[in-house]
Amino acid sequence: MLKLSQYLKEAAAEKDRHLTHIEDAVLEGGVAGTRNAINFLISLRDMFAMKEGDDMLSEALILRTKFDGAPALYAGINPENGKFFVGTKSVFAKNAKLNYTDDDIDENHPGEGLNEKLKLALAFLPKLGIKGVLQGDMMFSKGDIEHETIDGEDYIIFQPNTIVYAVPTKSKLAQTMLAAQIGVVFHTSYSGKTLETMKASFNIDIGHLKTTKDVWFRDASFTDASGSATFTDEETAAITSILLQASRLLQSIPVLTLNRIAASETYLTQIKTFNNTKVREGKKINDTRKHTQELIQWVETKLNKEVLAAKKEETKQKRIKEKSEVIRFYRSNAVQLKAIFDLMNLIVDAKLMIIRKLETIRSIGTFVRTDDGFRITAPEGFVAVDHIGNALKLVDRLEFSHKNFTAQKAWSK
């Protein structure tokens, strides 16, 4: 059986590593990925079940908060020319958009908004003495910070994306933020001799960075200063029961079916895309038998449209054949697909127990805007990182997705 760290290392091989939702490891990783997702949750359960004086026997994990910042920001030294640059997600693209000067930013990112943010990053981030390349999320620039009274308390607030972050005005943290030109949360580091060969690590260490009043920065480490993020005996028993059910259900699903989905870009993309339509609508998949039938109907409708869109007879016949093979697979594996969705639901149930516990600890207040003012909300999510630096994310997808599509944005005011 693959070790957790080995599976995660393989699953996260891309340079700009896309964090996988832990339940999606069932689809993306097949049997090995599912086993290790369950083992990952077992490690987290053990972490939260620990009492003072207990020894941690399972593989050590680091928890990080997933900040809802924007834009995504890359900054550091290009190892190929020794120059400092800033950029967005395009820095590792084939035709990389690296910005060494304000003129570069004007050419690569014309217009307001992103252009202004990148110029601020280029002006102030070199003061940190970044080694290699760091990736993070910009949380605010000086003009973004507002003053607001929420439930009778004075806060400074900033809203980089969906979530409004709030810090008590009289706190030391607020004063540090008010003095800064920009604020950034770093979460990934990159190292290597060329941009093309750089390796990413989520186990980031920012201890070497220099401090400057112009930049408020931190990493995304989760800190439980109160020590209250622990499971009760009842909670430990409940999550253990869920994980046992998941392990037994996994044993009942044919290895060939799970691994075939993971190995097929067609099946994997279709299933994830259909599942995401439910996430976007804020709907939980309760009736997995019905969900399976709806998936098959959705895929068939989509493929029928592709057949009708074919202009050449040769292309049309090829698509008809492909459609026949795909639908045959889904229909002959309908029972197994239902079991796969049941398994994913169990992993989600265990994940949500951990998220609810993590949400009880707050260092910075999180709110969403409403017509009546502000409503307390949870952070976007959390990331668990193993000792090698590989990671899976734990996000309440229904909650955050709903907020992301319905909450008032800062630019809608």
C-alpha angles and dihedrals in degrees: 000000000000115000115241093247092050094051093046091048091054094043092051100045096124118101097235092042116211109215112236121225105242094237091052089062084081090064100032099041104034117207095337092047092049094048091051094046087056091046088049090056090046089056090050091047090052090049093054094041093057118119124204109287095021119133117235104235100171125077110291117252132191119213123215131184116240105228120207095225132149143238105030105235135203121189136166146078122326101226091209096064106009093239127136115242142171129206149143131250090307095073093096096041122115090256095037118204101218117173117210096157141023088256089059090052092050090052098043100035111024121181133042129302107037091033092058094044093052092049090054090049091050091049099048112021095071086069089070094066094230115199116207114346128313128200122205146138123264107233100183148338122216094267093052097065116098134180117239138169112224120182090343096308125110116237140172108228138191131180115199094169131337103333122069112220118209131192124182107259095228094051124108089238091058092051091051091050093047090054093051128091093210139007124214136178111206119206110159135042129200130202135177145105094269134023089242094056099038116133121218127223129188090194091086125181116198095171091110094058118110119237123238131170089231094067127049107196141161139160122251097255115148112230123191099197092171096050090226098120094098133116123247117229089259093052091047090052092048096051091043089056091051092050092048090053089050092051092050093047091051090056090056095055115088112251091223093058096050094044093046091056091048092049095047118079088194098056094037094051094044095050095044092046092051092045089051091056087064092046091051090052091049092241124145116219099242101151102051093178090057090043090055092052091046089051091054092047091047093050092046092051091048093049092046089057090051090052092051091048093058111110098190123062091225091055091046093053091047091053092047089054092047091048091051092052094047096047091045089055094050095045095046090049099041093117091049092047090054089052090049091053090047089052092050089051091054091051089049090051091053091044092053092052089057093044093051089054093048092049091064089073117072130174094169121030117245124205141161124222117248134179088262098046124272137349124199112247139173125262117268090263145281138272125216115208126193124220091268092055102255120133151193124197129235111205131160090232097186093051098043095039091053091050092046093057100036108030121100110258124219090247092053093067 
